Every structure is written in C-alpha cells, then in structure tokens.
Amino acid sequence: MSARVLKNDRDRLLTLFIIGFMSCGARLPVYVLFAGAFFAKEQAGNILFLIYISGAMIGLVAAKVLRMTAFKGADEPFVMEMPKYRMHSFKLIWHTVKTKTLMYLKKAGTFIAAASMLVWFLSNYPHHPLIKEAFSNKIEVASEKEAFILENEMNEVLLEQSYLGQIGKFIEPVFTPIGLDWKMAVALQTGLAAKEVVVSTLGVLYSLGGEVDAENSGLMNAISKNIELPAAVAFIVIIMIYLPCLAASVVFTKEAGGIKYFGYLFLLTTITAYSLAFVAYHITLLLI
C-alpha cells in the first residue's frame, strides 16, 4: 500500500510486482526451521543472512528484467514532499487507525476468511470414521506418551487422505525434478494462505502435531532425516519467491487495479520460483 506514494503508474506497478521478493517476517519461521535442521548453530545466522540477501538480489534482477521488457519507458525522478512536523493529535491518530483497520477488513478480511475456510475444508474432508475408530481404540489402551504419538500419527494419516493430501499427491510429479515429495507440496499449498502455517503443516505431516514451532528439535530431526539438503535448498528458494500470503495477494490485486495483474504475478513468481529452485537443486547436488 505504501507504493501509492509513487505517482507514475509504471513505477508503481513495477514496485508492486517485485516487492514480494523481499522476505517478510512470516517466512522467517520456515527459514529458521531449515537452517537449524541442516546447519550448526554457529552457521545458522549466516545462512539466514544469505537467504535474505539472496531474496533482495533476486528482486533487483527481476526489477531490471521487467524494466527492460514489460515496463519500458524513460526514468522519472521521484520527489516526495515531506509533511510539516506537528505534535501528535489523539483524535487524528484514532481516526487514522480506525480508517486503515476498516479498510483492511473490508478489502482483505472477506477473502482471507473464505480462503481459510477453504484450506480448513480441504485439510479436514472427507471424513474417515474407520481410521478414527481404529486409532481411538489404540489410544484408549495406550499410555499417555503413546497416546500422544498415536494421535499425531492419526492426524498425519487423516491429512494424507484429505482432499489437500490428494492434491499434494496429484501434483507430486511436478515437484519430483527438484526433489520434493507430496508432503512438501502440501506444505507449499497451505503456505499460500499464510507462510507461518508451513511449519505447523510439516509438524502434522511428520506426526509431531500442529503445535510445533520453528525451533522444535523433533521437527528439525525429522526434516534432516527425511529431506535431502538439495531438496531443502529448492524448498527454501520456492518459499522465498512464490506467491505471498493471501492477505498480501488480495491487497496487491486491489492496488494493482484488477484480477489480471494477480494472474501476471502468479505466473511471474511461479515460473521464477520453480526455475531457480531447479537450478539450486542441481547445483547443490553437484557440490555435495
């Protein structure tokens, strides 16, 4: 929304298209999880720094390419008039916060709620009473620790059998060339709603529960055992580049001026993410 200060429509659209390459805070838990799973604590900080810098560099390259192709034209100077400095007014602050909040809820809230319900539906249906009954019988006679493990295994099986799991398995061949399986594909799907959900989705898929966080040692161990380093690098590249969360995508569509621009953003980020992930995967294979 801050791109509104750019008066030139071409520059504003260009900024809207490339700003998503800059990693937001929502992607940080995923970076922390994979950095901790594959690198020592002494190196993890440098890896995170490298990821953030890489995203910024990719954004600069993308901006240059788009400027030479889709957004050709002479450069225009950017001049922003600085406002006069005055003491804060509580009335003005309240009015601004209220207006911006209502604007956000009106523009994005309905779409976010709808998408959240869609993700919930896809991950919880169809029901499988036989699976639940089989696990429930085991959980009733198990100890507290065993019951916790069995409950997580049940959630994993149910997610695998859900519509979301079926979609993940259906598109798995697309991700095979970059070393990702259906579980990683499902995590990427839920990440379209919110990037933070990727970590909890992986926790469910690896039978650790959805309450795990990015610093959970059990999830780090599961990822390091089940995912090879080249595939992890490819996954991180996709997380860096592919579509931002639903809220950002909705606001982007509104600010850009129509649904067609969202289609362009989807194609740009998807093609770029997959292409760079493919390159990163094979380069890592050669290096290890």
SVG drawing of the C-alpha trace seen along z (x, -y; Angstrom):
<svg xmlns="http://www.w3.org/2000/svg" viewBox="-17 -22 48 73">
<polyline fill="none" stroke="black" stroke-width="0.4" points="0.0,0.0 3.0,-2.3 3.6,-2.1 0.8,-4.7 3.4,-7.5 4.7,-6.7 2.8,-8.9 3.9,-7.2 1.7,-4.1 4.5,-2.2 6.9,-2.6 4.1,-1.8 3.2,1.4 6.9,2.4 7.3,1.9 4.2,4.0 5.5,6.9 9.0,7.1 8.3,6.2 7.3,9.7 10.8,10.9 11.9,9.2 11.4,11.8 8.7,10.8 8.7,11.8 6.1,14.6 8.8,16.5 11.3,16.3 10.0,19.4 10.5,21.6 14.0,20.2 14.8,20.8 13.5,24.3 15.5,25.4 18.6,23.6 18.5,25.3 17.9,28.7 20.8,28.7 23.4,26.3 25.2,25.9 24.1,23.1 27.3,21.2 26.4,21.2 22.6,20.8 22.8,17.0 24.9,16.6 22.6,18.9 19.6,16.7 21.5,13.6 22.4,15.2 18.7,16.1 17.5,12.5 20.3,11.0 19.5,13.5 15.9,12.5 16.8,8.9 19.3,9.6 16.7,11.7 14.2,8.8 16.7,6.3 17.4,8.6 13.6,9.1 13.1,5.4 15.8,4.9 14.3,7.6 10.8,6.2 12.0,2.7 13.6,3.8 10.5,5.8 7.1,5.1 7.7,1.7 9.7,-0.1 10.0,-3.8 12.1,-6.8 13.0,-7.1 11.1,-9.7 12.5,-11.4 10.9,-10.5 10.0,-13.5 8.1,-13.1 7.0,-16.2 7.8,-15.9 4.9,-16.9 5.1,-19.6 6.1,-18.3 3.4,-18.8 2.5,-17.4 0.5,-14.2 -3.2,-14.5 -5.1,-11.7 -8.2,-12.4 -6.2,-12.2 -4.4,-9.0 -7.6,-7.4 -9.2,-8.4 -6.3,-7.1 -6.1,-3.8 -9.8,-3.3 -9.9,-4.1 -7.0,-1.9 -8.3,1.0 -11.8,0.8 -10.2,0.5 -8.1,3.6 -11.0,5.6 -13.2,4.5 -10.6,5.2 -8.9,8.4 -10.9,9.8 -13.6,11.4 -11.2,13.0 -8.9,14.2 -11.9,15.8 -13.1,17.5 -9.6,18.9 -9.0,20.0 -12.3,21.9 -11.3,23.5 -8.0,24.6 -9.7,26.0 -12.3,27.8 -9.6,29.3 -7.5,30.5 -10.4,32.0 -12.6,33.6 -13.6,36.3 -14.2,37.9 -12.7,41.3 -14.6,42.7 -12.9,46.1 -9.4,44.6 -10.5,42.5 -12.1,45.6 -9.0,47.8 -6.7,45.2 -9.2,44.3 -9.2,48.0 -5.4,48.0 -5.3,44.6 -7.7,45.8 -5.4,48.6 -2.2,46.7 -0.1,44.8 -0.1,41.0 3.1,40.8 2.0,43.5 -1.4,41.9 0.2,38.6 2.3,40.3 -0.8,42.3 -2.9,39.1 -0.2,37.4 0.0,40.4 -3.8,40.3 -3.7,36.7 -0.9,37.4 -3.0,40.3 -6.1,38.1 -4.3,35.3 -2.8,37.7 -6.3,39.0 -7.8,35.5 -8.5,33.5 -5.4,31.4 -3.3,34.6 -4.8,36.0 -4.0,32.7 -0.4,32.9 0.0,36.4 -1.6,35.4 0.9,32.6 3.9,34.5 5.3,35.4 5.7,31.7 8.0,31.4 9.9,34.6 12.6,32.9 13.5,30.7 13.5,33.5 10.2,32.6 7.6,35.2 3.9,34.8 4.3,33.7 6.4,30.7 3.8,30.0 1.1,29.9 3.1,27.5 3.6,25.2 -0.2,25.2 -1.0,24.2 1.7,21.6 -0.5,19.8 -2.8,18.9 -0.1,17.8 3.6,18.7 3.6,19.4 1.3,22.3 4.1,24.2 5.8,25.1 2.7,26.4 1.7,28.3 5.1,30.1 4.6,30.9 1.4,32.7 2.8,34.4 5.7,35.8 3.5,37.0 4.7,34.3 1.4,32.3 0.4,28.9 1.6,27.1 5.3,27.3 7.3,24.1 10.4,23.3 12.8,24.2 11.3,27.6 14.2,30.1 12.0,33.1 10.7,31.4 14.3,30.4 15.5,34.0 12.5,35.3 13.3,32.9 17.0,33.6 16.3,37.4 13.5,37.3 14.7,34.5 18.0,34.3 19.9,31.0 19.4,30.3 15.6,30.7 15.7,28.4 17.5,25.7 15.0,26.0 12.1,25.7 13.6,22.6 14.1,21.0 10.4,21.6 9.3,20.2 11.5,17.1 9.9,16.4 6.4,17.9 3.2,16.0 3.0,14.1 0.3,14.8 -3.4,14.4 -3.7,11.1 -0.8,9.6 -2.1,11.1 -5.6,9.6 -4.1,6.1 -1.8,6.4 -4.8,7.2 -6.7,4.2 -3.7,1.8 -2.6,3.0 -6.1,2.5 -7.6,5.8 -7.5,9.6 -5.5,9.8 -2.5,8.4 -2.8,11.2 -2.6,13.6 0.6,12.0 2.0,12.1 1.2,15.7 2.9,16.6 6.0,14.4 6.5,15.8 5.7,19.4 7.9,19.6 10.8,17.8 10.5,19.9 10.4,23.2 13.2,22.3 15.6,21.1 14.7,24.0 15.5,26.4 18.9,24.7 19.6,24.5 18.7,28.2 21.1,29.4 23.9,27.1 23.6,28.4 23.7,32.0 27.0,31.3 28.5,29.6 27.8,32.3"/>
</svg>
